């Protein structure tokens, strides 16, 4: 058989349709996912220690964490409070009760087992099937716990909540002043004091303040402030004075020194008072930054390995722009702009497979300080008199 001699530049005598799909939508920002770490010695046998477990509702939670009905450990009562307050995705990690308080706290802080490599305590937040947006270890309030919460919050991009010492205002301010080291995530730490009293089944229980703030934060979007969200309680462990027009109250002192607090307001009942983390960052700004950064990270994996063509790069910019404009339309943010960096996208970076996308955005601030300026306007009086006299 003779060899074929095809025409090298011939492909098809006909019509071919090729479609080009845009990059997939990035989707909305994540909903609130809470992860609590603590003890539950009467937990159901199927609940493993040091393993994130999803709880679906109050009934499921009580069966999982309190098989005897005695409400032993730090988790059963705070989980009950959270589920009664707000519907949210909730994970818990149960750790063992130690022989001493310090030993239990060490279990909460956790780490990596040097023999097996297994992770324990707060370290399990990193293994949670749904990435948390809020984490806490209610009832545990040492500096070591706060430092670990902050580090996890930094690495996972979630907001850590820590209990204050529940003694007095000065001690709470000094406690908050111990956090804030750059690079540790402590600038994201939300500290709340004092604790509060809540009656369950006819018995008044002292509740860690962190669960009230966790519930308040979980009841609003991650980019909104928990200020003024109600705290369902009998009373606070110590009274915190608050007046909306007084800069010298206890609540104002605590807020000024980096603490959120619980106080009675003119709205009636007790409310969360405070918009800021311990270093003064707005809680809502931290939440927005976390959610946006996580979305950028999570949606970028399918893009890795693609050829850095002009068309591909423009598609990614267009996808970012569409996502940002959707956030603007939802009033999550006021402005958004995505573009290729004008100087860093040079030959040195490009040949190394590195390119730079700029994501510029604005953010709404919470209404923290309203200033009304009242002044007498004699021009208005003159106009009024003229109308009275001349009709």
N, C-alpha and C positions, 0 to 999 in steps of 0.2 A: 504494500500500500504506500502510495506517495505521501510525503509529508505535506501538511497543510501550510499555506502561506497567507495568514490573515493580514488584513490592512491594519497596521498598528494604531492608527488614530481613529479607527471606527469603533463605536460602542453600541449605538441603537438607531435604527431608522423608525422613529416613533415618538411617543410622548412619555415623559416621566414626571411625576409630581413628588416633590420632596417637602416634607413639613418640618418646621423648626419649632419646637416647643419652648416656651419661656421657662425660666427657673421656677420651681414650685413656690407657692405662697409660703411665707414664714409663719403665718398663723398668729393668733392673739397671744398676749402675755399670759403667763401661768396663773392659775387660780391658787388660793391659799392652801398650803399643805403644812400641817403642824406636826412636829416630832418632839415628844416628851421622853425624858429619861428619868427613871426612878425605881422604886422598890414595890413589890407586890408579893409578899411571902405566901399568900394564899391563892396564887394564880392557878389557873387550870393547867393540868399536866402537859397539855399539848402546846402551851406557850413556852418556847425555849428562852433561856437566859441569853442576853447579849445578841439578840436577833430582832431587827425591826419587824414589828407586827402591825398590820392594818386592823383598826377597830372600826366597825361600821356604824354603830349607833350605841345609845346608852345601855340597852339590854345586853347587846353582844359584849360591850366593854365590861359590864359588871360580872357576867358569866366567865369572861376570860381572866379578869384580874382579881376577883374576889369570890372564890368558890364557897366560902363559909359565911359570907354576909357580915363579917366583922370589920370590914374596911381597914385592914391592916396594911401598912406600907404607905409610901408617899403618893402613889399613883391613883388608887381607886377614887378618892374623893375629888382630886383635881380634874380627873377625866370626867367624872360626873358633872362637875361645874361647867366644864367646857362644852360638853354635849347638850346640856340644858340651855346654854347661852346661845350657841351658834352651830349651824350645820357646816362642817368642814371635813376635809380629808385629814384623818388623824392616824399617826403611827406612834407606837410606844416601843421603847427598849427597856425590858425589865432586867435589873441587875440584882445580884444576891445581897442580902443584908449581911454586913460584916459583924465581927465580934464586938467592934467598937464603932462609934460614930465616924471616926477618922477612916476606919477600914471601909465602911459603907460609902463614904465620900470618894475614896480611892476607886471603888468599883464604879461609881457614877462617872468619874473622870475617865477611867478606862485607859485604853492604849492598845498596843499590839503585844500579844503573848510571844515572848522570846523563843519559846520551845516549839509552838505550833504555828505561829504566824496569824492566829485568829485575832480578830479585832473585838474590843470590849468597850462597854460604856458609851460615852459620847462619840467615840471614834466610829460607831456603827451608823451614825448619821450619814456618813459617806457611802454606805452600802444600802441606803433606803431605796426601794424600788421606784418611788416617786420623789424627786428631789424636793426637800422641804423648803419652805419660804420663811418659817418661824421655828426656832428651836428653844428649848428651855429644860431645866432640871428643877422643877418647882420644889421649894423647901430646902434646897442646898445653896448656900450663899457665901461660901468662902471666896477669897481672892483666887485660889487655885481653880475653882469651878468657873469663875468668871473668865479667867484667862483661857481656859480650854474652850469654853463656849465661843469666845471671840475668835480664836484660831479656826474653829470649825466653821463659824459664820463667814470668815474671810475665804476659806478654801471652797466652800460649797456655794457661796454667794447667797446666804440667807441671813435673816436678822436674829441675833441672839438676845434673849431676855433673861435678866438676872434679878433675884430678890435682893433687896437691901437688908441691913442688919436688924431692922425692926426694934430699935432701942430708943434713939432720940434723933432730932434733926441734925445736930452737929456731927454725930457719929455717921449718919447716912451721907452727909456731904463729904466727910473725910474718906469714907469708903469709896465713893464715886471718884474722888480725886486720885485714887490709887490706880486708875485705869486710863489709858489713852496713848500708850507707847506706839509710835508710828510703825506701820508694817505688821502689826499684830492682829489687826481687825478690831481692836478695842474701841476705835472711833465709831463702830457700828453698834456697840453694846447699849441696850436699853435697860436701865436700872430703875426699879420701882420700890417705893417705901412709903408708908408702912404696910404691914399685912392687914388682914381683915377677918371679921367674925361672920360665920354663916351657920344657920341652924339646919341640920339634916336629921330627919327621923327623931325630932324632939331633943336633940343634943346639939349644943352650940360648939362649933369647931373653929379652931384658929387656922385660917387658910393663907398659904403663901401668896404674896401680892402678885407674883409673876403670872399666875394663872389668870388673874383679872386682866392684865395687860395683853397676854397672849390671846385671850378671848376677844378683847376689844380690837386688836390688830387683825385677827382672823375674820372679824365681822365686817370689815371694810376692804376695799381693794388694796393691793400691795403698794400703790402709789398715793394712798390717802392717809391722813393722820388719824390716830385713835382718840385724839382730844374730844372730850365731852361724851364719849361712849359710856353708858351706864355701868356701874358695878353693882351686881346683885348681892347685897350683904346686909347684915344687921347693923353693923357699925365697923369703924376701923379700929385697929388695935390701940392706936392713940389718936386723938383728935388732931386734925390738920386744918388750921384756919385758912380760909380763902375768901377774898372779896375781889370782885371783878375790877374795882378801881383802886386797889391798895397794893403798892409795891413792897410793903413791909410785912406781908403775911408769911406764914410758914410755907404755904404752897409756892409762893413766889421765890422764897429763899431756896427751896429744894429744886425748883425748875432752873434757877440761875446757876446752881451748882451741879447740874447734869443729871437730875433725877426726875422721873415721872412720879406723880403721887396720886392719892385718892382723897377726894374732899367732897364735902356737902356743898352744893351750889344752889343758886336761886331757881334752877329748873326743878328742884326737888330731888331727894335721894342723893346717892353718891355717884360721882363721875370720875373718869380719868382726866387728870389735869396735867398737861405736858405734851409738847410736840417734838421734843428733841432727845437725841442720844446723849451719852455722858460727856461728849466733847462739844456738843452744841450743834451737830448736824441735824437737820430735820429728819425725823423718822421716815416721813413720806419720800424724801429725796433718796434716802438709802434704799428703800424698797424699790423705787423706780429704777435706780441704777442697777441693782441686783437683777431685776427681772429683764431689763433690756440686755444686759451683758450675757445673761444665761441664754436668752433667745438667740443672740448672735453666735454664741458657741455651739449650741445644740443644732442649729440649722446649717452649720458650715461643714459638718463631717462629709456629707455627700459630694461636696464641691472639691475636696482634696484629691489631687491627682489629675484634675482636668488640665487640658492645654490652656496656657495663658494667652489666648488669642484676644484680639480687640473685641470681637463679638462676645466672647465669654465674659470678659471684664465688664463690658457695658451691660450685659444681662444681669450681672450681680448688682451693679449700681442701681439698675432699674428696679430690681426686686427690693432692695433696701428702701428706695424712694417710695414705692407702693406701700410697704409696711409702715414706714414712718408717717405717711399721709393718712393711713388708716388710724394710727394712734392719735393724730391731730383731730381727725373727724370724730373720734370717740371722746375728745377733750381729756385724754390722758396726758398729753403734752401740748403746748401752744404752737411750737414750730419745729421743723425737722428738715435737714438737708444732708444728702449723701453724695460724695464725690471722690474721685481719685486724688490722692495727695499730689500737689503740683511739683514738689521737689524730691520727695523720698522715693518716688517711682522712677529711679534712675537705672542705668545699665548695670551697675554693680549689684543692686538688689534684684533686678529682674533676672539676671543670669544665675542667681542663687535660688530662684524659684520663690522669691519674696516680693509681695506687693502690698501697698498700703491703701486702705479704704478709710475715709474720714466719715464719721457719723456725728454730725453736729445737731444738738437738740436743745430746746429750752424746757423749763419745768415750772409747773405752778407751785407757788409757796402756800403753806397753810395760813389762814387768817389768825395770826397770833396776837397782834397788837393793833387795835383800832383807835384812831385818834380823831375825835370830833372837834372841830374848831367853831366855837360859837361867838359871834360878834354882833353887836347892835348896828343896824344899818339905818342911819337917819334919812337916807334917801327914800327908803321904803316908807318911813313915817311921814315924810313930806308929801309923797304921792298919795298916801292914805288920807292926810288932812285935806289936801286939795280936792280929793273926791268927796269928802264929807262936806266941805264948805261950798263947793261949786256944783256938786251933784254929778 
